[in-house]
Amino acid sequence: MVGALIPGILDQFQTFLLIIGSVFIPAFSLMIVDYYLLGRQRYTSAQLIQAEHSLPAFNWLALGSYGIGALLAYYWNWVAPLDFGASLPVFVITGALYFVVSKAVAGKRVAA
């Protein structure tokens, strides 16, 4: 009720949702791919707090994939908007990119 009293608030609501989608959709895609496809649901709480046998502190592949996904979301939301929205294509492309690049790097580490 109070929101209806503020002039112009509904005009900016769609922009707010597009910004949130541009930030969170690529991140959700990375988390799902990392946990279900790459990690095979084997992460434990001990890996998060122990110094030995812990997860890497920073994942550059994930950051790069996230950056590309966020740029695609920005492009498809504001520069060249898609008729059906950018969320699903960004979700799929970001996750697929992260999966393929992670598997390629893991394959090189095994071969070395």
PyMOL commands that set and color helices and strands:
alter all, ss='L'
color gray80, all
select helices_A, chain A and resi 2-5+13-38+45-49+60-79+87-111
alter helices_A, ss='H'
color red, helices_A
deselect
rebuild
show_as cartoon
